[in-house]
Amino acid sequence: MQYLFEGQYDDQCSIRSAQQVFKNALENLTSIINGLRYRFATHLMEYGADTKFVQELMGHADIKATKR
């Protein structure tokens, strides 16, 4: 039998190892999504979008966060 996640010492990995794999994948996905959001906002500002509009779109409470 083949397993999706093979263990280090046997054929089947532990539940904890599988949980860690998914946790790491979620953290990586979150980083990628945040990077895409900020690149999108940067492009909007470069092409002349209103700073206040971008602030609301990004959900920033402080305009300083948008201007960074």
N, CA, C, O and CB atoms as a CASP TS submission, in Angstrom:
PFRMAT TS
TARGET T0000
AUTHOR 0000-0000-0000
METHOD Language model
MODEL 1
PARENT N/A
ATOM      1  N   MET     1       0.845  -1.185   0.000  1.00  0.00           N
ATOM      2  CA  MET     1       0.000   0.000   0.000  1.00  0.00           C
ATOM      3  C   MET     1       0.888   1.245   0.000  1.00  0.00           C
ATOM      4  O   MET     1       1.893   1.293   0.708  1.00  0.00           O
ATOM      5  CB  MET     1      -0.960   0.000   1.226  1.00  0.00           C
ATOM      6  N   GLN     2       0.517   2.243  -0.789  1.00  0.00           N
ATOM      7  CA  GLN     2       1.246   3.502  -0.808  1.00  0.00           C
ATOM      8  C   GLN     2       0.469   4.540  -0.017  1.00  0.00           C
ATOM      9  O   GLN     2      -0.760   4.587  -0.063  1.00  0.00           O
ATOM     10  CB  GLN     2       1.489   3.984  -2.256  1.00  0.00           C
ATOM     11  N   TYR     3       1.205   5.370   0.706  1.00  0.00           N
ATOM     12  CA  TYR     3       0.602   6.429   1.501  1.00  0.00           C
ATOM     13  C   TYR     3       0.934   7.783   0.887  1.00  0.00           C
ATOM     14  O   TYR     3       1.972   7.951   0.247  1.00  0.00           O
ATOM     15  CB  TYR     3       1.085   6.359   2.965  1.00  0.00           C
ATOM     16  N   LEU     4       0.050   8.736   1.088  1.00  0.00           N
ATOM     17  CA  LEU     4       0.300  10.092   0.598  1.00  0.00           C
ATOM     18  C   LEU     4       1.525  10.682   1.279  1.00  0.00           C
ATOM     19  O   LEU     4       2.359  11.308   0.626  1.00  0.00           O
ATOM     20  CB  LEU     4      -0.927  10.992   0.832  1.00  0.00           C
ATOM     21  N   PHE     5       1.636  10.485   2.589  1.00  0.00           N
ATOM     22  CA  PHE     5       2.785  10.947   3.361  1.00  0.00           C
ATOM     23  C   PHE     5       3.437   9.737   4.002  1.00  0.00           C
ATOM     24  O   PHE     5       2.865   9.117   4.899  1.00  0.00           O
ATOM     25  CB  PHE     5       2.369  11.999   4.438  1.00  0.00           C
ATOM     26  N   GLU     6       4.626   9.405   3.545  1.00  0.00           N
ATOM     27  CA  GLU     6       5.319   8.261   4.113  1.00  0.00           C
ATOM     28  C   GLU     6       6.065   8.686   5.364  1.00  0.00           C
ATOM     29  O   GLU     6       6.540   9.817   5.471  1.00  0.00           O
ATOM     30  CB  GLU     6       6.285   7.639   3.090  1.00  0.00           C
ATOM     31  N   GLY     7       6.160   7.759   6.309  1.00  0.00           N
ATOM     32  CA  GLY     7       6.852   8.036   7.555  1.00  0.00           C
ATOM     33  C   GLY     7       8.356   7.915   7.409  1.00  0.00           C
ATOM     34  O   GLY     7       8.858   7.377   6.422  1.00  0.00           O
ATOM     35  N   GLN     8       9.057   8.416   8.391  1.00  0.00           N
ATOM     36  CA  GLN     8      10.511   8.365   8.364  1.00  0.00           C
ATOM     37  C   GLN     8      11.012   6.938   8.597  1.00  0.00           C
ATOM     38  O   GLN     8      12.003   6.520   7.998  1.00  0.00           O
ATOM     39  CB  GLN     8      11.095   9.312   9.417  1.00  0.00           C
ATOM     40  N   TYR     9      10.324   6.192   9.469  1.00  0.00           N
ATOM     41  CA  TYR     9      10.796   4.862   9.840  1.00  0.00           C
ATOM     42  C   TYR     9       9.891   3.725   9.366  1.00  0.00           C
ATOM     43  O   TYR     9      10.308   2.567   9.366  1.00  0.00           O
ATOM     44  CB  TYR     9      10.940   4.788  11.321  1.00  0.00           C
ATOM     45  N   ASP    10       8.678   4.038   8.970  1.00  0.00           N
ATOM     46  CA  ASP    10       7.784   3.004   8.461  1.00  0.00           C
ATOM     47  C   ASP    10       6.973   3.570   7.304  1.00  0.00           C
ATOM     48  O   ASP    10       7.199   4.705   6.884  1.00  0.00           O
ATOM     49  CB  ASP    10       6.850   2.472   9.582  1.00  0.00           C
ATOM     50  N   ASP    11       6.050   2.802   6.796  1.00  0.00           N
ATOM     51  CA  ASP    11       5.302   3.220   5.609  1.00  0.00           C
ATOM     52  C   ASP    11       4.333   4.361   5.858  1.00  0.00           C
ATOM     53  O   ASP    11       4.070   5.158   4.958  1.00  0.00           O
ATOM     54  CB  ASP    11       4.551   2.060   5.061  1.00  0.00           C
ATOM     55  N   GLN    12       3.806   4.450   7.054  1.00  0.00           N
ATOM     56  CA  GLN    12       2.758   5.426   7.350  1.00  0.00           C
ATOM     57  C   GLN    12       3.290   6.491   8.307  1.00  0.00           C
ATOM     58  O   GLN    12       3.915   6.168   9.317  1.00  0.00           O
ATOM     59  CB  GLN    12       1.514   4.729   7.955  1.00  0.00           C
ATOM     60  N   CYS    13       3.044   7.748   7.990  1.00  0.00           N
ATOM     61  CA  CYS    13       3.497   8.815   8.883  1.00  0.00           C
ATOM     62  C   CYS    13       2.489   8.993  10.018  1.00  0.00           C
ATOM     63  O   CYS    13       1.347   8.539   9.940  1.00  0.00           O
ATOM     64  CB  CYS    13       3.687  10.148   8.103  1.00  0.00           C
ATOM     65  N   SER    14       2.945   9.668  11.071  1.00  0.00           N
ATOM     66  CA  SER    14       2.072   9.882  12.218  1.00  0.00           C
ATOM     67  C   SER    14       1.060  10.981  11.921  1.00  0.00           C
ATOM     68  O   SER    14       1.245  11.784  11.006  1.00  0.00           O
ATOM     69  CB  SER    14       2.894  10.237  13.462  1.00  0.00           C
ATOM     70  N   ILE    15       0.015  11.005  12.688  1.00  0.00           N
ATOM     71  CA  ILE    15      -0.995  12.054  12.549  1.00  0.00           C
ATOM     72  C   ILE    15      -0.352  13.414  12.790  1.00  0.00           C
ATOM     73  O   ILE    15      -0.640  14.377  12.078  1.00  0.00           O
ATOM     74  CB  ILE    15      -2.173  11.824  13.533  1.00  0.00           C
ATOM     75  N   ARG    16       0.525  13.495  13.800  1.00  0.00           N
ATOM     76  CA  ARG    16       1.200  14.762  14.113  1.00  0.00           C
ATOM     77  C   ARG    16       2.034  15.252  12.933  1.00  0.00           C
ATOM     78  O   ARG    16       2.053  16.448  12.643  1.00  0.00           O
ATOM     79  CB  ARG    16       2.094  14.601  15.351  1.00  0.00           C
ATOM     80  N   SER    17       2.720  14.340  12.254  1.00  0.00           N
ATOM     81  CA  SER    17       3.515  14.729  11.081  1.00  0.00           C
ATOM     82  C   SER    17       2.631  15.259   9.964  1.00  0.00           C
ATOM     83  O   SER    17       2.966  16.254   9.321  1.00  0.00           O
ATOM     84  CB  SER    17       4.338  13.542  10.574  1.00  0.00           C
ATOM     85  N   ALA    18       1.501  14.598   9.730  1.00  0.00           N
ATOM     86  CA  ALA    18       0.568  15.059   8.696  1.00  0.00           C
ATOM     87  C   ALA    18       0.014  16.427   9.063  1.00  0.00           C
ATOM     88  O   ALA    18      -0.126  17.289   8.195  1.00  0.00           O
ATOM     89  CB  ALA    18      -0.586  14.047   8.505  1.00  0.00           C
ATOM     90  N   GLN    19      -0.303  16.640  10.339  1.00  0.00           N
ATOM     91  CA  GLN    19      -0.791  17.946  10.778  1.00  0.00           C
ATOM     92  C   GLN    19       0.262  19.020  10.529  1.00  0.00           C
ATOM     93  O   GLN    19      -0.071  20.127  10.104  1.00  0.00           O
ATOM     94  CB  GLN    19      -1.174  17.909  12.269  1.00  0.00           C
ATOM     95  N   GLN    20       1.527  18.705  10.791  1.00  0.00           N
ATOM     96  CA  GLN    20       2.605  19.667  10.592  1.00  0.00           C
ATOM     97  C   GLN    20       2.770  20.003   9.114  1.00  0.00           C
ATOM     98  O   GLN    20       3.027  21.156   8.768  1.00  0.00           O
ATOM     99  CB  GLN    20       3.918  19.125  11.160  1.00  0.00           C
ATOM    100  N   VAL    21       2.628  19.016   8.245  1.00  0.00           N
ATOM    101  CA  VAL    21       2.715  19.253   6.799  1.00  0.00           C
ATOM    102  C   VAL    21       1.637  20.236   6.366  1.00  0.00           C
ATOM    103  O   VAL    21       1.914  21.176   5.621  1.00  0.00           O
ATOM    104  CB  VAL    21       2.579  17.925   6.013  1.00  0.00           C
ATOM    105  N   PHE    22       0.411  20.023   6.828  1.00  0.00           N
ATOM    106  CA  PHE    22      -0.689  20.915   6.452  1.00  0.00           C
ATOM    107  C   PHE    22      -0.533  22.299   7.068  1.00  0.00           C
ATOM    108  O   PHE    22      -0.861  23.300   6.431  1.00  0.00           O
ATOM    109  CB  PHE    22      -2.020  20.313   6.874  1.00  0.00           C
ATOM    110  N   LYS    23      -0.036  22.365   8.300  1.00  0.00           N
ATOM    111  CA  LYS    23       0.199  23.666   8.945  1.00  0.00           C
ATOM    112  C   LYS    23       1.233  24.468   8.159  1.00  0.00           C
ATOM    113  O   LYS    23       1.045  25.658   7.907  1.00  0.00           O
ATOM    114  CB  LYS    23       0.672  23.475  10.410  1.00  0.00           C
ATOM    115  N   ASN    24       2.324  23.808   7.775  1.00  0.00           N
ATOM    116  CA  ASN    24       3.357  24.487   6.989  1.00  0.00           C
ATOM    117  C   ASN    24       2.823  24.948   5.636  1.00  0.00           C
ATOM    118  O   ASN    24       3.135  26.049   5.181  1.00  0.00           O
ATOM    119  CB  ASN    24       4.557  23.563   6.785  1.00  0.00           C
ATOM    120  N   ALA    25       2.020  24.105   5.001  1.00  0.00           N
ATOM    121  CA  ALA    25       1.437  24.479   3.711  1.00  0.00           C
ATOM    122  C   ALA    25       0.523  25.687   3.854  1.00  0.00           C
ATOM    123  O   ALA    25       0.537  26.577   3.004  1.00  0.00           O
ATOM    124  CB  ALA    25       0.661  23.302   3.112  1.00  0.00           C
ATOM    125  N   LEU    26      -0.269  25.726   4.919  1.00  0.00           N
ATOM    126  CA  LEU    26      -1.158  26.862   5.161  1.00  0.00           C
ATOM    127  C   LEU    26      -0.375  28.140   5.398  1.00  0.00           C
ATOM    128  O   LEU    26      -0.744  29.198   4.888  1.00  0.00           O
ATOM    129  CB  LEU    26      -2.063  26.582   6.350  1.00  0.00           C
ATOM    130  N   GLU    27       0.705  28.052   6.170  1.00  0.00           N
ATOM    131  CA  GLU    27       1.539  29.235   6.409  1.00  0.00           C
ATOM    132  C   GLU    27       2.157  29.739   5.110  1.00  0.00           C
ATOM    133  O   GLU    27       2.205  30.946   4.871  1.00  0.00           O
ATOM    134  CB  GLU    27       2.644  28.917   7.429  1.00  0.00           C
ATOM    135  N   ASN    28       2.629  28.824   4.274  1.00  0.00           N
ATOM    136  CA  ASN    28       3.200  29.222   2.984  1.00  0.00           C
ATOM    137  C   ASN    28       2.142  29.859   2.091  1.00  0.00           C
ATOM    138  O   ASN    28       2.405  30.865   1.432  1.00  0.00           O
ATOM    139  CB  ASN    28       3.825  28.011   2.276  1.00  0.00           C
ATOM    140  N   LEU    29       0.963  29.283   2.070  1.00  0.00           N
ATOM    141  CA  LEU    29      -0.125  29.832   1.259  1.00  0.00           C
ATOM    142  C   LEU    29      -0.510  31.229   1.735  1.00  0.00           C
ATOM    143  O   LEU    29      -0.760  32.120   0.923  1.00  0.00           O
ATOM    144  CB  LEU    29      -1.348  28.905   1.305  1.00  0.00           C
ATOM    145  N   THR    30      -0.556  31.416   3.045  1.00  0.00           N
ATOM    146  CA  THR    30      -0.887  32.729   3.607  1.00  0.00           C
ATOM    147  C   THR    30       0.145  33.765   3.176  1.00  0.00           C
ATOM    148  O   THR    30      -0.212  34.889   2.821  1.00  0.00           O
ATOM    149  CB  THR    30      -0.963  32.659   5.150  1.00  0.00           C
ATOM    150  N   SER    31       1.415  33.394   3.205  1.00  0.00           N
ATOM    151  CA  SER    31       2.474  34.312   2.773  1.00  0.00           C
ATOM    152  C   SER    31       2.324  34.672   1.306  1.00  0.00           C
ATOM    153  O   SER    31       2.489  35.831   0.924  1.00  0.00           O
ATOM    154  CB  SER    31       3.850  33.696   3.019  1.00  0.00           C
ATOM    155  N   ILE    32       2.014  33.685   0.490  1.00  0.00           N
ATOM    156  CA  ILE    32       1.849  33.920  -0.950  1.00  0.00           C
ATOM    157  C   ILE    32       0.667  34.852  -1.205  1.00  0.00           C
ATOM    158  O   ILE    32       0.769  35.786  -2.000  1.00  0.00           O
ATOM    159  CB  ILE    32       1.648  32.582  -1.702  1.00  0.00           C
ATOM    160  N   ILE    33      -0.445  34.599  -0.536  1.00  0.00           N
ATOM    161  CA  ILE    33      -1.642  35.430  -0.726  1.00  0.00           C
ATOM    162  C   ILE    33      -1.368  36.860  -0.289  1.00  0.00           C
ATOM    163  O   ILE    33      -1.744  37.803  -0.985  1.00  0.00           O
ATOM    164  CB  ILE    33      -2.839  34.854   0.061  1.00  0.00           C
ATOM    165  N   ASN    34      -0.716  37.031   0.857  1.00  0.00           N
ATOM    166  CA  ASN    34      -0.402  38.393   1.316  1.00  0.00           C
ATOM    167  C   ASN    34       0.529  39.099   0.340  1.00  0.00           C
ATOM    168  O   ASN    34       0.365  40.288   0.068  1.00  0.00           O
ATOM    169  CB  ASN    34       0.237  38.358   2.714  1.00  0.00           C
ATOM    170  N   GLY    35       1.494  38.372  -0.181  1.00  0.00           N
ATOM    171  CA  GLY    35       2.398  38.963  -1.168  1.00  0.00           C
ATOM    172  C   GLY    35       1.659  39.415  -2.416  1.00  0.00           C
ATOM    173  O   GLY    35       1.924  40.495  -2.942  1.00  0.00           O
ATOM    174  N   LEU    36       0.737  38.596  -2.887  1.00  0.00           N
ATOM    175  CA  LEU    36      -0.056  38.973  -4.062  1.00  0.00           C
ATOM    176  C   LEU    36      -0.935  40.188  -3.785  1.00  0.00           C
ATOM    177  O   LEU    36      -1.068  41.066  -4.637  1.00  0.00           O
ATOM    178  CB  LEU    36      -0.923  37.801  -4.510  1.00  0.00           C
ATOM    179  N   ARG    37      -1.530  40.239  -2.603  1.00  0.00           N
ATOM    180  CA  ARG    37      -2.374  41.393  -2.238  1.00  0.00           C
ATOM    181  C   ARG    37      -1.569  42.690  -2.285  1.00  0.00           C
ATOM    182  O   ARG    37      -2.014  43.692  -2.844  1.00  0.00           O
ATOM    183  CB  ARG    37      -2.982  41.198  -0.827  1.00  0.00           C
ATOM    184  N   TYR    38      -0.370  42.653  -1.682  1.00  0.00           N
ATOM    185  CA  TYR    38       0.435  43.865  -1.613  1.00  0.00           C
ATOM    186  C   TYR    38       1.017  44.243  -2.968  1.00  0.00           C
ATOM    187  O   TYR    38       1.175  45.429  -3.259  1.00  0.00           O
ATOM    188  CB  TYR    38       1.550  43.689  -0.608  1.00  0.00           C
ATOM    189  N   ARG    39       1.339  43.260  -3.801  1.00  0.00           N
ATOM    190  CA  ARG    39       1.789  43.588  -5.155  1.00  0.00           C
ATOM    191  C   ARG    39       0.659  44.228  -5.958  1.00  0.00           C
ATOM    192  O   ARG    39       0.878  45.183  -6.704  1.00  0.00           O
ATOM    193  CB  ARG    39       2.305  42.325  -5.875  1.00  0.00           C
ATOM    194  N   PHE    40      -0.543  43.695  -5.797  1.00  0.00           N
ATOM    195  CA  PHE    40      -1.705  44.256  -6.479  1.00  0.00           C
ATOM    196  C   PHE    40      -1.930  45.707  -6.041  1.00  0.00           C
ATOM    197  O   PHE    40      -2.154  46.583  -6.876  1.00  0.00           O
ATOM    198  CB  PHE    40      -2.964  43.405  -6.194  1.00  0.00           C
ATOM    199  N   ALA    41      -1.869  45.955  -4.731  1.00  0.00           N
ATOM    200  CA  ALA    41      -2.048  47.312  -4.211  1.00  0.00           C
ATOM    201  C   ALA    41      -0.957  48.241  -4.723  1.00  0.00           C
ATOM    202  O   ALA    41      -1.225  49.395  -5.059  1.00  0.00           O
ATOM    203  CB  ALA    41      -2.052  47.302  -2.679  1.00  0.00           C
ATOM    204  N   THR    42       0.270  47.739  -4.783  1.00  0.00           N
ATOM    205  CA  THR    42       1.380  48.551  -5.284  1.00  0.00           C
ATOM    206  C   THR    42       1.149  48.933  -6.743  1.00  0.00           C
ATOM    207  O   THR    42       1.369  50.080  -7.132  1.00  0.00           O
ATOM    208  CB  THR    42       2.714  47.793  -5.136  1.00  0.00           C
ATOM    209  N   HIS    43       0.709  47.981  -7.539  1.00  0.00           N
ATOM    210  CA  HIS    43       0.435  48.275  -8.951  1.00  0.00           C
ATOM    211  C   HIS    43      -0.705  49.283  -9.083  1.00  0.00           C
ATOM    212  O   HIS    43      -0.641  50.175  -9.930  1.00  0.00           O
ATOM    213  CB  HIS    43       0.088  46.979  -9.716  1.00  0.00           C
ATOM    214  N   LEU    44      -1.735  49.158  -8.269  1.00  0.00           N
ATOM    215  CA  LEU    44      -2.822  50.136  -8.305  1.00  0.00           C
ATOM    216  C   LEU    44      -2.297  51.536  -8.046  1.00  0.00           C
ATOM    217  O   LEU    44      -2.643  52.484  -8.751  1.00  0.00           O
ATOM    218  CB  LEU    44      -3.901  49.782  -7.278  1.00  0.00           C
ATOM    219  N   MET    45      -1.449  51.655  -7.017  1.00  0.00           N
ATOM    220  CA  MET    45      -0.913  52.985  -6.662  1.00  0.00           C
ATOM    221  C   MET    45       0.016  53.506  -7.758  1.00  0.00           C
ATOM    222  O   MET    45       0.012  54.699  -8.060  1.00  0.00           O
ATOM    223  CB  MET    45      -0.155  52.926  -5.311  1.00  0.00           C
ATOM    224  N   GLU    46       0.811  52.615  -8.353  1.00  0.00           N
ATOM    225  CA  GLU    46       1.707  53.030  -9.436  1.00  0.00           C
ATOM    226  C   GLU    46       0.937  53.547 -10.641  1.00  0.00           C
ATOM    227  O   GLU    46       1.416  54.423 -11.362  1.00  0.00           O
ATOM    228  CB  GLU    46       2.598  51.871  -9.856  1.00  0.00           C
ATOM    229  N   TYR    47      -0.253  53.007 -10.857  1.00  0.00           N
ATOM    230  CA  TYR    47      -1.060  53.433 -12.000  1.00  0.00           C
ATOM    231  C   TYR    47      -2.073  54.509 -11.632  1.00  0.00           C
ATOM    232  O   TYR    47      -3.008  54.776 -12.387  1.00  0.00           O
ATOM    233  CB  TYR    47      -1.778  52.247 -12.593  1.00  0.00           C
ATOM    234  N   GLY    48      -1.880  55.127 -10.463  1.00  0.00           N
ATOM    235  CA  GLY    48      -2.646  56.314 -10.135  1.00  0.00           C
ATOM    236  C   GLY    48      -3.921  56.122  -9.336  1.00  0.00           C
ATOM    237  O   GLY    48      -4.721  57.052  -9.236  1.00  0.00           O
ATOM    238  N   ALA    49      -4.134  54.952  -8.768  1.00  0.00           N
ATOM    239  CA  ALA    49      -5.334  54.752  -7.944  1.00  0.00           C
ATOM    240  C   ALA    49      -5.267  55.644  -6.711  1.00  0.00           C
ATOM    241  O   ALA    49      -4.190  55.933  -6.191  1.00  0.00           O
ATOM    242  CB  ALA    49      -5.479  53.263  -7.528  1.00  0.00           C
ATOM    243  N   ASP    50      -6.410  56.063  -6.267  1.00  0.00           N
ATOM    244  CA  ASP    50      -6.516  56.919  -5.087  1.00  0.00           C
ATOM    245  C   ASP    50      -6.054  56.140  -3.853  1.00  0.00           C
ATOM    246  O   ASP    50      -6.461  54.997  -3.643  1.00  0.00           O
ATOM    247  CB  ASP    50      -7.978  57.433  -4.902  1.00  0.00           C
ATOM    248  N   THR    51      -5.198  56.771  -3.038  1.00  0.00           N
ATOM    249  CA  THR    51      -4.663  56.121  -1.845  1.00  0.00           C
ATOM    250  C   THR    51      -5.769  55.702  -0.887  1.00  0.00           C
ATOM    251  O   THR    51      -5.703  54.624  -0.297  1.00  0.00           O
ATOM    252  CB  THR    51      -3.691  57.045  -1.137  1.00  0.00           C
ATOM    253  N   LYS    52      -6.767  56.532  -0.731  1.00  0.00           N
ATOM    254  CA  LYS    52      -7.881  56.208   0.165  1.00  0.00           C
ATOM    255  C   LYS    52      -8.630  54.964  -0.330  1.00  0.00           C
ATOM    256  O   LYS    52      -9.036  54.121   0.470  1.00  0.00           O
ATOM    257  CB  LYS    52      -8.852  57.409   0.275  1.00  0.00           C
ATOM    258  N   PHE    53      -8.808  54.857  -1.632  1.00  0.00           N
ATOM    259  CA  PHE    53      -9.459  53.683  -2.218  1.00  0.00           C
ATOM    260  C   PHE    53      -8.660  52.417  -1.919  1.00  0.00           C
ATOM    261  O   PHE    53      -9.220  51.399  -1.514  1.00  0.00           O
ATOM    262  CB  PHE    53      -9.625  53.861  -3.740  1.00  0.00           C
ATOM    263  N   VAL    54      -7.345  52.492  -2.124  1.00  0.00           N
ATOM    264  CA  VAL    54      -6.479  51.338  -1.876  1.00  0.00           C
ATOM    265  C   VAL    54      -6.479  50.990  -0.387  1.00  0.00           C
ATOM    266  O   VAL    54      -6.454  49.813  -0.026  1.00  0.00           O
ATOM    267  CB  VAL    54      -5.036  51.620  -2.366  1.00  0.00           C
ATOM    268  N   GLN    55      -6.505  52.003   0.474  1.00  0.00           N
ATOM    269  CA  GLN    55      -6.560  51.767   1.919  1.00  0.00           C
ATOM    270  C   GLN    55      -7.812  50.966   2.276  1.00  0.00           C
ATOM    271  O   GLN    55      -7.734  49.990   3.022  1.00  0.00           O
ATOM    272  CB  GLN    55      -6.540  53.109   2.694  1.00  0.00           C
ATOM    273  N   GLU    56      -8.939  51.367   1.755  1.00  0.00           N
ATOM    274  CA  GLU    56     -10.191  50.657   2.037  1.00  0.00           C
ATOM    275  C   GLU    56     -10.170  49.248   1.451  1.00  0.00           C
ATOM    276  O   GLU    56     -10.640  48.299   2.078  1.00  0.00           O
ATOM    277  CB  GLU    56     -11.388  51.439   1.478  1.00  0.00           C
ATOM    278  N   LEU    57      -9.622  49.120   0.244  1.00  0.00           N
ATOM    279  CA  LEU    57      -9.544  47.824  -0.412  1.00  0.00           C
ATOM    280  C   LEU    57      -8.689  46.847   0.395  1.00  0.00           C
ATOM    281  O   LEU    57      -9.027  45.669   0.507  1.00  0.00           O
ATOM    282  CB  LEU    57      -8.979  47.978  -1.824  1.00  0.00           C
ATOM    283  N   MET    58      -7.593  47.333   0.953  1.00  0.00           N
ATOM    284  CA  MET    58      -6.682  46.493   1.727  1.00  0.00           C
ATOM    285  C   MET    58      -7.163  46.273   3.159  1.00  0.00           C
ATOM    286  O   MET    58      -6.686  45.369   3.845  1.00  0.00           O
ATOM    287  CB  MET    58      -5.303  47.112   1.744  1.00  0.00           C
ATOM    288  N   GLY    59      -8.097  47.092   3.606  1.00  0.00           N
ATOM    289  CA  GLY    59      -8.601  46.948   4.969  1.00  0.00           C
ATOM    290  C   GLY    59      -7.692  47.560   6.015  1.00  0.00           C
ATOM    291  O   GLY    59      -7.723  47.152   7.176  1.00  0.00           O
ATOM    292  N   HIS    60      -6.884  48.530   5.624  1.00  0.00           N
ATOM    293  CA  HIS    60      -5.973  49.183   6.561  1.00  0.00           C
ATOM    294  C   HIS    60      -6.713  50.253   7.362  1.00  0.00           C
ATOM    295  O   HIS    60      -7.446  51.061   6.791  1.00  0.00           O
ATOM    296  CB  HIS    60      -4.776  49.804   5.810  1.00  0.00           C
ATOM    297  N   ALA    61      -6.527  50.260   8.649  1.00  0.00           N
ATOM    298  CA  ALA    61      -7.119  51.297   9.505  1.00  0.00           C
ATOM    299  C   ALA    61      -6.317  52.595   9.396  1.00  0.00           C
ATOM    300  O   ALA    61      -6.882  53.685   9.481  1.00  0.00           O
ATOM    301  CB  ALA    61      -7.175  50.822  10.983  1.00  0.00           C
ATOM    302  N   ASP    62      -5.009  52.476   9.209  1.00  0.00           N
ATOM    303  CA  ASP    62      -4.115  53.643   9.180  1.00  0.00           C
ATOM    304  C   ASP    62      -3.586  53.836   7.762  1.00  0.00           C
ATOM    305  O   ASP    62      -3.103  52.887   7.144  1.00  0.00           O
ATOM    306  CB  ASP    62      -2.933  53.473  10.189  1.00  0.00           C
ATOM    307  N   ILE    63      -3.673  55.039   7.256  1.00  0.00           N
ATOM    308  CA  ILE    63      -3.216  55.360   5.894  1.00  0.00           C
ATOM    309  C   ILE    63      -1.705  55.125   5.760  1.00  0.00           C
ATOM    310  O   ILE    63      -1.216  54.880   4.657  1.00  0.00           O
ATOM    311  CB  ILE    63      -3.563  56.832   5.538  1.00  0.00           C
ATOM    312  N   LYS    64      -0.965  55.197   6.872  1.00  0.00           N
ATOM    313  CA  LYS    64       0.491  54.965   6.827  1.00  0.00           C
ATOM    314  C   LYS    64       0.805  53.551   6.360  1.00  0.00           C
ATOM    315  O   LYS    64       1.784  53.333   5.646  1.00  0.00           O
ATOM    316  CB  LYS    64       1.123  55.211   8.211  1.00  0.00           C
ATOM    317  N   ALA    65      -0.012  52.601   6.755  1.00  0.00           N
ATOM    318  CA  ALA    65       0.202  51.214   6.326  1.00  0.00           C
ATOM    319  C   ALA    65       0.033  51.094   4.824  1.00  0.00           C
ATOM    320  O   ALA    65       0.732  50.305   4.189  1.00  0.00           O
ATOM    321  CB  ALA    65      -0.770  50.262   7.046  1.00  0.00           C
ATOM    322  N   THR    66      -0.863  51.846   4.252  1.00  0.00           N
ATOM    323  CA  THR    66      -1.105  51.798   2.804  1.00  0.00           C
ATOM    324  C   THR    66       0.028  52.471   2.055  1.00  0.00           C
ATOM    325  O   THR    66       0.412  52.012   0.980  1.00  0.00           O
ATOM    326  CB  THR    66      -2.445  52.468   2.450  1.00  0.00           C
ATOM    327  N   LYS    67       0.559  53.527   2.587  1.00  0.00           N
ATOM    328  CA  LYS    67       1.614  54.286   1.898  1.00  0.00           C
ATOM    329  C   LYS    67       2.960  53.598   1.917  1.00  0.00           C
ATOM    330  O   LYS    67       3.848  53.957   1.143  1.00  0.00           O
ATOM    331  CB  LYS    67       1.753  55.643   2.515  1.00  0.00           C
ATOM    332  N   ARG    68       3.131  52.607   2.793  1.00  0.00           N
ATOM    333  CA  ARG    68       4.428  51.896   2.841  1.00  0.00           C
ATOM    334  C   ARG    68       4.630  51.192   1.587  1.00  0.00           C
ATOM    335  O   ARG    68       5.653  50.530   1.409  1.00  0.00           O
ATOM    336  CB  ARG    68       4.516  50.919   3.993  1.00  0.00           C
TER
END
